[in-house]
Amino acid sequence: MKKQIVMALAIAGVAFLAGLVVSGPSGVRGSGSEGSPSAKTEPTVEFYTCSMHPQIRQPTQTKCPLCGMDLVGVHSGQEHHHGPRELTMSPHAVKLAEIQSVPVEKRFVTAEVRMVGKVEYDESRLSYITAWVPGRLARLFVDYTGVAVQKGDHLVQLYSPELLQAQEELISAVATASDLSKSQSEYLKQRRTTNIVSAREKLRLWGLSEEQIRAIETEGKGSEHITINSPISGVVVHKNAVEGMYVQTGTQVYTIADLSEVWVKLDAYESDLPWLHYGQEVAFSTEAYPGEVFRGQIAFIDPILNPRTRTVKIRVNLPNTEGKLKPDMFVRAVVKSEVAAGGRVMDVGLAGKWISPMHPEIVKDRPGACDICGMDLVSAESLGYVAAENDRAPLVIPASAPLITGRRAVVYVDLGEGRFEGREIRLGARAGDYYLVESGLEQGERVVTKGNFKIDSAIQILAKPSMMNPVEHAAVSEPHGGGISSFDVPSEFKNEMSLLVGAYVGVKDELSHDDLEGAQLKLATLRDGLENLDGDRIDGEAQEAWRTRSSEMMTAIGAMSRAGNLEELRRSFERVSQTLILSVREFGTSGGQPVLLYHCPMAFGGRGGDWLQTKEGTENPYYGSEMFKCGRLKEALVPERDHEGHDHD
């Protein structure tokens, strides 16, 4: 069904473009007028071209050698007096193409950051039960992990001769004090008191409670055993000893965790860091409780980035009074950030507020101290937030407006009366369904959001320079032997690049066969290959370039790991492909296998997409079984070699 829809759209596109080049007044406006004699002369077909591949020009009407579509004729007399990147269409043609445009506007938009992570213990709520005196573990009252205990519950009975001796010292000190009670010597009275206090303190430091010490004094009898009680309520998460074991001072017996509050640690890619700030609300979901949403605040952003995964740990403190969240549970989290001008984050709820730097749940209207830790509160503005003022709204366009090819971004501006102008612009970050515009557009101008690919195709058919394929890059590369890297790097690095390409091709093969689960499984191998590619083997400009490439690739791989369907996975895979293609050009590979660059002009709604293969024969990862053979070999980045190590001609 989906394949039929794609073919129907393609046929409709052919019909539309054929109408543009044939229909005269109802299509693209030429240089003549309707009433002039030239308008009555039947135009001559100069050549035939493909509506999807404008570079194809044939003297006769055949089928496109790339996609098999019928070629359409391009007639003479269709030159325009407009700019080289302008197109004028009649109202009928605009309606036929279903072109839509919206004004460029200033408005606050929302950036949605999705992260994954897991539940962990609150490190500040862990307690270690250790032996405070040497001895033997006579009995363990808690003999397996996972047991919930309350504060004061008995955990261990410890036999200790040294403890018995200390108790005897206290009993002796008390007896001596009784004998000297009638003495008139102040020195002796003071000495008596000092001995008792010293004996009591020794027992207290060895773990006896005040009640246990008073019982020893009252009964006048020591015990060979001491009972160690739990200092907190929680769950025994580790048991490090067994009954009968001899321990020394400091030997760890149990670890108890208070799970009434937990930490959730998330992995945030560096591209998402501008949208994340201390104190922001985070919403979580778990597989154990589908449909239920947990909420907490960002309490810590790790100041150090992991150089391998290109991620930063984000910590969220979360109440867990019902005990639903278990350590090591997998969670998915979402942070929604209101974006102001310059890509800064705005939070209406925190504007003008004062926040505790240690406990983000403490928010006040004026300066003061934290109710929990006593630290001075800090202003929300010092944490990176901006106030909600209208003049801070950023200039934005819908995400469907720009045509993005590598590092370039172009839009078609609706000039009115059926005129459209291609313009290269500079984009800021993407925030949800919008892009922030840094330069190239003004508020109030209208940009095309639907039909921009049709406009670009029509411009190419009329032999004008396309915004997607500028003049300096318009020529289509023919397959040739390449593989020359722009950086001189060690052979070990090139060998690792070859392994990375191999892992990439594994993911590509799964996408070519529409296998979502298989692609995500192979994704782990691709991530490992990227993490293992040691940038320390190179230096200078090469190392700086690799850091940029690896960061871009890791970000795209992270987006792939979060994808919920094949369409999302393929969009992120294209970002991986673009960066890996540049990396192979810059650093090369070992040359042990060919690296072939393939291109499909129909991918992503006509924008086109590139990918790499290590064998000839198109296997399209962007369409899979729908159009498995759509595409062609564009370039051999690393050519195939014969058995003697020579490049094939």
C-alpha positions in Angstrom: 0.0 0.0 0.0 2.8 2.4 1.0 4.6 1.6 -2.2 1.5 2.4 -4.3 1.2 5.8 -2.5 4.8 6.6 -3.2 4.4 5.7 -6.9 1.2 7.8 -7.1 3.0 10.8 -5.6 5.8 10.3 -8.1 3.4 10.1 -11.0 1.6 13.2 -9.7 5.0 15.0 -9.5 5.7 14.1 -13.1 2.4 15.4 -14.2 2.9 18.6 -12.3 6.3 19.2 -13.8 5.2 18.3 -17.2 2.4 20.9 -16.8 5.0 23.5 -15.9 7.1 23.0 -18.9 4.3 22.4 -21.5 1.2 24.4 -20.4 2.4 27.9 -21.2 0.2 30.6 -19.5 -1.2 28.2 -16.9 2.2 27.0 -15.8 5.5 28.7 -15.5 5.4 32.1 -17.1 7.9 32.7 -19.9 9.3 35.8 -21.5 6.5 36.2 -24.0 2.9 37.5 -23.5 -0.3 35.7 -24.2 -1.3 38.1 -26.9 2.0 38.2 -28.8 2.6 36.2 -32.0 5.3 34.2 -30.3 2.7 32.9 -27.9 0.7 31.3 -30.7 3.7 29.5 -32.2 4.0 25.9 -31.0 7.2 25.6 -29.1 10.0 23.2 -30.1 11.1 20.4 -27.8 14.8 20.9 -27.3 15.4 17.9 -25.1 13.8 15.4 -22.8 14.5 15.2 -19.1 13.4 13.3 -15.9 11.3 15.2 -13.4 13.2 13.4 -10.6 16.7 13.5 -12.2 17.1 16.8 -14.0 20.7 16.0 -15.0 19.3 13.4 -17.5 18.9 15.0 -20.9 18.0 12.8 -23.9 17.2 13.8 -27.6 14.3 11.4 -27.7 11.4 10.6 -25.3 12.5 7.4 -23.5 12.6 6.3 -19.9 14.9 7.6 -17.2 17.9 5.3 -16.9 18.0 5.9 -13.1 14.4 5.5 -12.0 12.5 4.2 -15.1 10.0 7.2 -15.3 8.9 8.6 -18.6 10.9 11.6 -19.7 9.2 14.9 -20.3 9.9 17.5 -22.9 11.6 20.9 -22.3 10.6 23.4 -25.0 12.4 26.4 -26.3 11.4 29.9 -25.5 11.1 29.3 -21.8 13.9 31.7 -20.6 13.0 34.1 -17.8 13.9 37.6 -17.1 13.9 37.0 -13.3 16.9 36.1 -11.2 18.8 32.8 -11.7 17.1 31.4 -8.5 13.6 32.7 -9.1 10.6 31.0 -10.5 7.2 32.5 -11.5 4.1 30.2 -11.5 0.6 30.9 -12.6 -2.2 30.6 -9.9 -3.3 27.4 -11.5 0.3 25.9 -11.2 0.6 27.0 -7.6 -2.7 25.3 -6.8 -1.7 22.2 -8.7 1.6 22.0 -6.8 -0.3 22.5 -3.5 2.3 25.0 -2.5 1.9 26.5 1.0 3.8 29.2 2.8 3.8 30.8 6.2 5.2 34.0 7.6 8.6 34.2 9.3 7.7 35.1 12.9 9.0 35.8 16.3 7.6 33.4 18.9 8.6 31.2 21.8 9.0 27.6 20.8 9.5 24.4 22.8 12.6 22.2 22.5 11.9 18.6 23.5 14.9 16.7 24.8 14.5 12.9 25.1 16.9 10.9 27.2 17.3 7.4 28.5 18.8 6.3 31.8 18.3 4.1 34.9 17.3 4.4 38.5 20.1 4.3 41.1 20.6 4.5 44.8 20.6 7.9 46.4 24.3 8.0 47.5 23.5 10.3 50.4 21.1 7.7 51.8 23.4 4.7 51.9 24.6 3.3 55.2 27.4 0.7 55.8 27.1 -1.6 58.8 30.6 -2.4 59.9 32.3 -4.1 62.9 33.4 -1.4 65.4 35.5 -3.9 67.4 37.3 -7.1 66.4 35.5 -10.4 67.1 33.4 -13.2 65.6 30.0 -13.0 64.0 28.0 -15.2 66.3 24.7 -14.6 64.5 23.4 -12.7 61.5 19.7 -11.8 62.0 19.5 -10.7 58.4 20.9 -13.5 56.3 20.0 -12.5 52.8 19.8 -9.3 50.7 16.6 -7.5 49.9 15.2 -7.6 53.5 13.6 -4.3 54.6 14.7 -3.2 58.0 13.6 -0.3 60.3 15.8 2.0 62.3 16.9 0.2 65.5 16.3 -3.3 64.2 19.0 -5.8 65.4 21.2 -7.0 62.6 24.3 -8.7 64.0 25.3 -10.4 67.3 29.1 -10.1 67.7 31.3 -12.0 70.1 34.3 -10.0 71.2 36.7 -10.6 74.1 37.9 -7.0 73.8 34.4 -5.8 74.2 34.0 -7.9 77.3 37.1 -6.4 78.8 35.8 -2.9 78.2 32.6 -3.8 80.0 34.5 -5.1 82.9 36.4 -1.8 83.0 33.1 0.1 83.3 31.8 -2.3 86.0 35.0 -1.8 88.0 34.9 2.0 87.6 31.3 2.0 88.9 32.2 -0.2 91.9 35.3 1.9 92.8 33.1 5.0 92.7 30.7 3.4 95.1 33.6 2.6 97.5 34.9 6.1 97.3 31.5 7.8 97.7 32.3 8.7 101.4 35.7 10.0 100.7 36.3 13.7 101.3 39.1 14.0 98.7 38.0 16.1 95.7 40.8 14.6 93.6 39.5 11.1 94.2 35.9 12.2 93.4 37.0 13.8 90.2 39.1 10.8 89.2 36.1 8.5 89.9 33.9 10.5 87.6 36.5 10.6 84.9 37.0 6.8 84.9 33.3 6.2 84.5 32.9 8.7 81.7 35.9 7.3 79.9 34.6 3.7 80.2 31.2 4.7 79.0 32.6 6.6 76.0 34.7 3.7 75.0 31.7 1.4 74.9 29.6 4.0 73.0 32.3 4.3 70.4 32.3 0.5 70.0 28.6 0.6 69.1 26.7 0.0 72.3 23.6 2.1 72.8 22.9 4.2 75.9 20.3 1.6 77.0 22.9 -1.2 76.8 25.5 0.8 78.7 23.0 1.6 81.5 22.0 -2.1 81.7 25.7 -3.1 82.2 26.0 -0.5 85.1 22.8 -1.6 86.7 23.3 -5.3 86.5 27.0 -5.2 87.2 27.6 -7.9 84.7 29.2 -7.8 81.2 28.2 -9.8 78.1 30.5 -11.6 75.7 28.2 -10.5 72.8 27.2 -7.2 71.4 24.1 -6.6 69.2 24.6 -4.2 66.3 21.4 -2.3 65.3 20.4 -0.6 62.1 21.1 3.2 62.1 18.5 3.8 59.3 15.3 2.4 57.8 15.9 0.8 54.3 16.7 -2.3 52.4 19.7 -4.5 52.7 21.3 -4.3 49.3 24.6 -6.0 50.0 25.6 -8.8 52.5 29.4 -9.1 52.8 29.8 -11.6 55.6 28.5 -15.0 57.0 27.9 -16.4 60.4 31.1 -17.6 62.2 33.3 -15.2 60.3 36.0 -13.4 62.2 36.1 -9.7 61.5 38.4 -6.8 62.2 37.5 -3.2 63.1 36.0 -1.6 60.0 35.0 -4.9 58.3 31.8 -4.2 56.2 29.0 -6.6 57.1 25.9 -5.0 55.3 25.0 -2.1 53.0 21.6 -0.6 53.7 19.9 1.8 51.2 17.0 4.1 52.0 14.8 3.9 48.9 12.3 6.5 50.0 14.2 8.8 47.5 16.2 7.6 44.5 18.4 9.1 41.9 17.7 8.8 38.2 20.8 9.2 36.0 20.2 10.1 32.4 22.5 10.3 29.4 22.3 13.7 27.6 24.1 14.2 24.2 26.2 17.3 24.0 23.9 18.7 21.3 21.0 18.7 23.8 23.0 20.5 26.6 21.8 24.1 25.6 18.2 23.0 26.6 19.1 21.5 30.0 19.4 23.6 33.2 19.5 22.9 36.9 16.1 22.9 38.4 14.1 22.0 35.3 11.2 19.5 35.6 11.8 16.1 34.1 9.0 13.6 33.3 9.8 9.9 33.4 8.1 6.7 32.3 9.1 3.1 32.9 8.3 -0.2 31.3 7.0 -1.5 34.6 4.2 1.1 34.9 3.1 2.0 31.3 1.1 5.2 31.2 2.3 6.4 34.6 4.4 9.5 34.6 6.9 10.3 37.4 8.3 13.8 37.8 11.4 15.3 39.4 13.9 18.2 39.0 17.4 18.2 37.5 19.7 18.3 40.6 23.1 17.9 39.0 24.7 18.2 35.5 28.1 16.5 35.3 30.8 19.1 34.4 32.7 16.4 32.5 31.7 14.9 29.2 32.3 11.3 28.4 34.7 11.4 25.4 33.6 8.0 24.1 29.9 8.3 24.2 29.8 12.1 23.8 27.2 12.3 26.6 26.9 14.0 29.9 25.3 12.5 33.0 22.1 14.3 34.2 21.0 13.5 37.7 17.4 13.9 39.0 16.3 13.4 42.6 13.0 11.7 42.8 10.7 10.8 45.7 9.9 7.1 45.9 7.5 6.9 48.9 5.5 4.0 47.3 8.6 2.1 46.4 7.7 1.6 42.8 11.1 2.7 41.4 13.7 0.0 41.8 17.5 0.5 41.3 18.7 -0.4 37.8 15.2 0.1 36.3 15.4 1.5 32.7 13.6 4.8 32.3 12.8 7.2 29.4 12.7 10.9 30.2 11.5 14.1 28.5 12.5 17.7 29.2 10.5 20.4 27.5 12.3 23.8 27.4 10.8 27.0 26.3 13.3 28.7 24.0 13.9 32.4 23.9 16.1 34.5 21.6 19.7 33.3 21.2 18.6 29.8 22.1 18.3 30.5 25.8 15.9 28.7 28.0 12.9 30.4 29.6 10.9 29.0 32.5 7.8 31.1 33.5 7.6 29.2 36.8 11.2 30.1 37.8 11.4 33.7 36.5 12.4 35.9 39.3 12.7 33.0 41.8 15.5 31.9 44.1 16.6 28.3 44.1 18.7 26.1 46.4 21.9 25.1 44.7 21.8 21.7 46.4 18.0 20.9 46.6 16.2 22.1 43.4 12.8 21.4 44.9 13.4 24.4 47.3 12.2 27.5 45.3 11.4 30.8 47.0 10.2 34.3 45.9 13.1 36.1 47.6 16.7 35.5 48.8 17.2 33.3 51.8 18.6 30.0 53.0 17.7 26.4 51.9 15.3 24.8 54.3 17.2 21.5 54.0 20.9 22.3 53.9 21.0 25.9 54.9 22.9 27.1 51.9 22.2 30.5 50.4 19.6 30.5 47.6 20.7 31.6 44.1 18.7 33.5 41.5 17.2 31.6 38.5 18.9 34.0 36.1 22.3 32.9 37.5 21.4 29.3 36.4 20.9 30.3 32.8 17.1 31.2 32.7 15.7 34.3 31.1 12.5 36.2 31.9 9.4 35.8 29.7 9.5 39.0 27.7 8.1 39.5 24.3 11.2 41.1 22.9 13.1 37.9 23.8 11.1 35.8 21.3 13.4 34.2 18.7 12.9 34.4 14.9 11.7 31.0 13.8 10.5 29.0 10.7 8.8 25.6 10.6 11.1 22.7 10.3 9.5 21.7 7.0 10.6 25.0 5.4 14.4 24.7 5.0 16.0 22.2 2.6 19.2 21.1 4.4 22.1 19.5 2.5 25.1 18.9 4.7 26.0 22.3 6.2 23.8 24.4 3.9 20.3 25.4 4.5 18.1 27.0 1.9 14.5 28.1 1.7 12.2 29.4 -1.0 10.7 32.7 -0.2 7.2 33.5 -1.4 7.4 37.0 -3.0 3.7 37.0 -4.0 1.9 36.8 -7.3 3.3 33.3 -7.9 7.0 34.4 -7.6 9.4 32.3 -5.5 13.0 33.1 -4.7 15.6 30.6 -3.4 17.7 31.9 -0.6 20.5 30.4 1.5 20.1 31.1 5.2 21.9 30.5 8.5 20.0 28.3 11.0 20.3 28.0 14.7 19.3 25.1 16.8 16.2 23.1 16.1 13.6 23.4 18.8 10.8 20.9 18.3 8.9 21.6 15.0 10.8 24.9 14.4 14.3 26.1 13.5 15.8 29.3 15.0 16.9 31.6 12.2 20.2 33.4 12.8 20.4 35.3 9.5 19.0 35.4 6.0 15.3 36.1 6.7 13.3 39.0 8.2 10.2 38.9 10.3 7.1 39.0 8.0 8.6 37.3 5.0 6.9 34.2 3.8 8.7 30.9 3.4 7.4 27.8 1.5 6.7 24.9 3.8 5.0 22.6 1.4 6.0 22.1 -2.3 9.5 23.5 -1.9 10.9 20.3 -3.6 8.6 20.7 -6.5 9.8 24.3 -7.0 13.4 23.2 -6.9 12.7 20.4 -9.4 11.0 22.9 -11.7 14.0 25.2 -11.5 16.3 22.4 -12.5 14.1 21.4 -15.4 14.2 24.9 -16.7 18.0 24.7 -16.6 18.3 27.1 -13.8 20.7 26.5 -10.8 19.1 24.6 -8.1 19.4 25.7 -4.5 19.9 22.0 -3.5 22.6 21.6 -6.2 24.4 24.9 -6.6 26.4 25.7 -9.7 29.7 24.9 -8.2 28.5 21.4 -7.2 25.9 20.8 -10.0 27.9 18.3 -12.0 27.1 14.8 -11.0 30.2 12.8 -10.0 30.8 9.8 -12.1 32.2 6.6 -10.5 35.9 6.8 -10.3 38.8 5.6 -8.2 39.3 7.7 -5.1 40.1 7.1 -1.5 42.7 9.8 -1.1 42.4 11.2 2.4 43.0 14.9 3.2 44.9 14.1 6.4 48.0 12.0 6.8 47.0 9.5 9.5 48.7 6.3 10.8 47.8 3.0 9.2 46.4 1.8 12.6 43.8 4.6 12.4 42.8 3.7 8.9 42.4 0.1 9.9 40.0 1.2 12.6 38.2 3.4 10.1 37.7 0.2 8.0 36.2 -1.6 11.0 33.9 1.4 11.6 32.7 1.3 7.9 32.0 -2.4 8.3 29.9 -1.9 11.4 28.0 0.9 9.6 27.3 -1.4 6.6 25.9 -3.9 9.0 23.3 -1.4 10.2 22.7 -0.3 6.6 21.9 -3.9 5.5 19.3 -4.3 8.2 17.6 -1.0 7.1 17.7 -2.1 3.5 15.6 -5.2 4.6 13.2 -3.2 6.8 14.5 -4.9 10.0 14.0 -2.4 12.8 15.1 -4.8 15.6 18.1 -6.0 13.7 19.3 -2.5 12.9 19.1 -1.5 16.6 21.0 -4.6 17.6 23.8 -3.8 15.0 23.8 -0.3 16.3 25.6 -1.4 19.4 28.5 -2.7 17.2 28.6 0.6 15.4 28.7 2.5 18.7 31.5 0.3 19.9 33.5 0.8 16.7 33.2 4.5 17.1 34.2 4.4 20.8 37.2 2.2 20.0 38.5 4.5 17.3 41.3 6.1 19.2 41.7 9.8 18.3 44.9 10.0 20.3 46.7 8.2 17.5 46.5 11.5 15.5 47.2 15.1 16.4 46.9 18.7 15.2 44.2 19.6 12.7 43.4 15.9 12.0 42.7 15.3 15.7 40.5 18.4 15.9 38.6 17.3 12.8 38.1 13.8 14.1 36.7 15.1 17.4 34.1 17.0 15.5 33.2 14.1 13.2 33.0 11.6 16.1 30.9 13.9 18.1 28.4 14.4 15.3 28.3 10.6 14.6 27.8 9.7 18.3 24.9 12.3 18.5 23.2 10.8 15.5 23.7 7.2 16.8 22.2 8.3 20.1 19.1 9.6 18.1 18.9 6.2 16.3 19.0 4.3 19.6 15.9 6.4 20.8 14.0 5.9 17.5 10.7 4.2 17.8 10.1 3.3 14.2 11.9 2.8 10.9 11.2 6.3 9.6 12.9 7.9 12.6 15.7 5.4 12.4 16.4 6.2 8.8 16.4 10.0 9.3 19.1 9.7 12.0 20.9 7.1 9.9 21.3 9.7 7.1 23.1 12.0 9.6 25.5 9.1 10.4 26.0 8.6 6.7 26.7 12.2 5.9 29.4 12.4 8.7 30.9 9.0 7.9 31.2 10.0 4.2 33.1 13.1 5.2 35.3 11.1 7.6 36.3 8.6 4.9 37.2 11.4 2.6 39.3 13.1 5.3 41.0 10.1 6.9 40.6 7.3 4.4 40.5 3.5 5.2 42.9 0.6 5.0 41.9 0.0 1.4 41.2 -3.7 2.1 37.7 -3.3 0.8 36.0 -0.9 -1.5 33.9 2.0 -0.1 31.2 3.0 -2.6 29.1 6.1 -2.3 25.5 5.6 -3.5 22.8 8.2 -4.0 19.0 8.1 -4.1 17.4 11.3 -5.4 13.9 10.4 -4.3 14.7 9.8 -0.6 13.2 12.1 2.0 10.5 13.6 -0.2 12.8 14.3 -3.1 15.7 15.9 -1.1 17.8 12.9 -1.8 20.1 10.8 0.4 23.6 9.3 0.3 24.9 6.1 1.9 28.0 3.8 1.8 28.3 0.3 0.6 31.2 -2.1 0.3 29.9 -4.0 -2.7 28.3 -3.0 -6.0 24.5 -3.2 -6.6 22.0 -0.7 -5.1 20.6 -1.7 -1.7 18.6 1.4 -0.6 18.4 1.8 3.2 16.0 4.7 3.0 13.2 2.9 1.2 14.0 -0.8 1.9 11.8 -3.3 0.1 9.6 -0.5 -1.3 12.3 0.7 -3.7 15.2 -1.6 -2.9 17.1 -0.7 -6.2 16.3 3.1 -6.2 19.7 4.8 -6.5 23.0 4.7 -8.3 26.7 4.5 -7.7 27.9 8.1 -7.4 31.5 7.6 -6.5 34.1 5.1 -5.3 35.6 6.7 -2.2 37.9 3.8 -1.9 38.2 1.8 -5.1 38.2 -2.0 -5.4 41.6 -3.5 -5.8 42.7 -6.5 -7.7 44.8 -9.3 -6.2 48.1 -7.5 -7.0 46.9 -4.4 -5.0 46.2 -2.2 -8.1 43.1 -0.1 -8.6 40.6 -1.2 -11.2 40.3 1.1 -14.1 
